[in-house]
Amino acid sequence: MAVLNIYDLAGNQTGTVEVKDSVFGIEPNQAVLHEVLTAELAAARQGTAATKTRAMVKGGGRKPFKQKGTGRARQGSIRAPHMVGGGVTFGPQPRSYEKKVNKKVRNLALRSALSAKVAAGEILVLDGTVDAPKTKTIIALTNALTATTKQLFVVNDLATEADYNLYLSARNLENAVVLQPNEIGVYWLLKQEKVIVTKEALTTIEEVLA
């Protein structure tokens, strides 16, 4: 079984914990990682780009000039697509970019990302209670763990006081992200350099992904 180091809030190693190889020790599947990462990035797109069709453009209710006798090509509306200020033909409309990903594929991608982090020594387990919100405490922790850039904190439940205090303490760090186990995705696991997970959150992740 894979073994992770446990640290206290001061950054001192207090022990180790064995984790399931089925979650933290598999061979990362690059193709699945790419598929799920692409889907996550697509789902994050707003999809709000829009243009007005000729039916949406104000005006153009009457014929701009008479049909015959002007020497010009006949026109029916000043809001036709070929006219200045007219509508747009086949322009973008609001849409969703989400891509369907099967649960088993997403599960494999998460386990692949976690396993890659473990192999690189970038997952650290935190065992300690933050009694009150204090960013200085977390700064000292990240300095001790040499995790000073792009940290991902995983807390088990923000409804609990200890996890909420940790969230309040860590969210002020410039490049830190705080998530719960049901919120972690391939994007954040690959983007952030160090993953600092509480013991309770680690248990939850194993239960869900195993």
KABEL-V717363 format. One record per backbone hydrogen bond with DSSP energy under -0.5 kcal/mol. CO is the residue of the C=O (numbers start at 0). NH is the residue of the N-H. If there is no record, write none. Layout:
# KABEL-V717363
CO_NH + CO_NH
This chain:
# KABEL-V717363
1_18 + 3_16 + 4_124 + 5_13 + 5_14 + 6_126 + 7_10 + 11_7 + 14_5 + 16_3 + 18_1 + 19_22 + 19_23 + 20_24 + 25_27 + 27_29 + 28_32 + 29_33 + 30_34 + 31_35 + 32_36 + 33_37 + 34_38 + 35_39 + 36_40 + 37_41 + 38_42 + 39_43 + 41_44 + 46_94 + 51_87 + 52_55 + 52_56 + 76_79 + 78_86 + 79_82 + 82_85 + 87_90 + 91_50 + 101_105 + 102_106 + 103_107 + 104_108 + 105_109 + 106_110 + 107_111 + 108_112 + 109_113 + 110_114 + 111_115 + 112_116 + 113_117 + 114_118 + 115_119 + 116_121 + 117_120 + 121_123 + 121_194 + 123_196 + 124_6 + 124_126 + 125_127 + 125_198 + 127_129 + 128_130 + 133_136 + 133_137 + 134_138 + 135_139 + 136_140 + 137_141 + 138_142 + 139_143 + 140_144 + 141_146 + 142_145 + 149_192 + 149_193 + 150_152 + 150_176 + 151_195 + 152_154 + 152_178 + 153_197 + 154_180 + 156_159 + 159_163 + 160_164 + 161_165 + 162_166 + 163_167 + 164_168 + 165_169 + 166_170 + 169_172 + 172_175 + 176_152 + 176_178 + 178_154 + 179_182 + 179_183 + 180_183 + 184_188 + 185_189 + 186_190 + 187_191 + 193_151 + 193_195 + 194_123 + 194_196 + 195_153 + 196_125 + 197_201 + 198_202 + 199_203 + 200_204 + 201_205 + 202_206 + 203_207 + 204_208 + 205_209
